[in-house]
Amino acid sequence: VINVSWEDATAYAKWFSEEKGEIYRLPTVDEWYLACNVGAKTKWHFGDDEKELEYYAWYSKNADSKTHIVGRLKPNRLGLYDMHGNVYEWCEDWYDITKKRKTLKGGTWGVIINTYSAIVVGNSPQSKNFDWGFRLLRTLP
């Protein structure tokens, strides 16, 4: 799903949790980074070779300026798809100490540099954009 605010994403997580009887939520930045890179200290979860990016991420060179259905490219070592590129993903953390912006991770289809694992951006929790989405995680009992 795209064009959702942080508020939309957290409202969905609450509703989905009630529907399933389990706890779903947005990941923290640290949880997102760990799920993406699985401990690697590289630009992307697969390494630092930009030539490999096209196999794992929708970005400026292969996305045709649009969002793509998740799961069409290779996953990371945990079997998670589109951790880089395609759409930014909302995280639970505040981006700044003023608590006016929430964090987005993962990058977008628009540019390469934003797909780096370490890149963090922030925006208002009420803001929406055509290349912002979210990924839920489930809290295990």
Long-range contacts (C-beta under 8 A, 24 or more apart in sequence): 1-133, 1-134, 2-67, 2-87, 2-129, 2-130, 2-131, 2-132, 2-133, 3-128, 3-129, 3-130, 3-132, 4-90, 4-128, 4-132, 4-133, 4-134, 5-90, 5-124, 5-125, 5-126, 5-127, 5-128, 5-132, 6-90, 6-102, 6-125, 6-126, 6-127, 7-125, 7-126, 8-128, 9-90, 9-133, 9-134, 12-134, 12-136, 13-136, 16-136, 22-138, 22-139, 23-138, 23-139, 24-136, 24-137, 24-138, 24-139, 25-92, 25-136, 25-137, 25-139, 26-90, 26-91, 26-92, 26-134, 26-135, 26-136, 26-137, 27-91, 27-92, 27-135, 27-137, 28-91, 28-92, 28-93, 29-91, 29-92, 29-93, 29-103, 29-105, 29-120, 31-91, 31-137, 32-89, 32-91, 32-105, 32-106, 32-135, 33-105, 33-117, 33-118, 35-78, 35-80, 35-83, 35-137, 36-76, 36-80, 36-83, 36-84, 36-105, 36-106, 36-117, 37-76, 37-117, 38-76, 38-77, 38-78, 40-117, 42-117, 43-116, 43-117, 43-118, 44-84, 44-115, 44-116, 44-117, 45-76, 45-77, 45-83, 45-84, 45-117, 46-74, 46-76, 50-112, 53-84, 53-85, 53-112, 53-115, 56-83, 56-84, 56-85, 57-82, 57-83, 57-84, 57-85, 57-86, 57-107, 57-115, 58-82, 58-85, 58-86, 58-109, 59-84, 59-85, 59-107, 59-108, 59-109, 59-110, 59-111, 59-112, 59-115, 60-109, 60-110, 60-111, 60-112, 61-112, 63-109, 63-110, 65-109, 65-110, 66-109, 67-109, 67-130, 67-131, 68-109, 82-106, 83-117, 84-115, 84-116, 84-117, 85-109, 85-114, 85-115, 86-131, 87-131, 87-132, 87-133, 88-114, 88-121, 88-129, 88-131, 88-132, 88-133, 89-132, 89-133, 89-134, 89-135, 90-132, 90-133, 90-134, 94-122, 95-120, 95-121, 95-122, 95-123, 96-122, 100-124, 101-125, 104-132
